[in-house]
Amino acid sequence: MLRLLALGRSNRQIGEELFITGKTASVHVSNILAKLSAASRTEAVAIAYRQGLITPEATTSG
């Protein structure tokens, strides 16, 4: 989920990739924001990078 956030995916796109609904993806994103004490998706990704939860290699598309 964090990897997809880092790639800039919308809730709908995350849902499609994970075979869940966009609403379910939204709930998961909200839970991630809360757990990381982040005010936005961008801040959550920045925190995840700093804490080593995701790496640049894991988020490159191609």
HELIX and SHEET records of a PDB file:
HELIX    1   1 LEU A    2  ALA A    6  1                                   5    
HELIX    2   2 ASN A   11  LEU A   18  1                                   8    
HELIX    3   3 GLY A   22  LYS A   35  1                                  14    
HELIX    4   4 ARG A   41  ARG A   50  1                                  10    
HELIX    5   5 PRO A   56  THR A   59  1                                   4    
END                                                                             
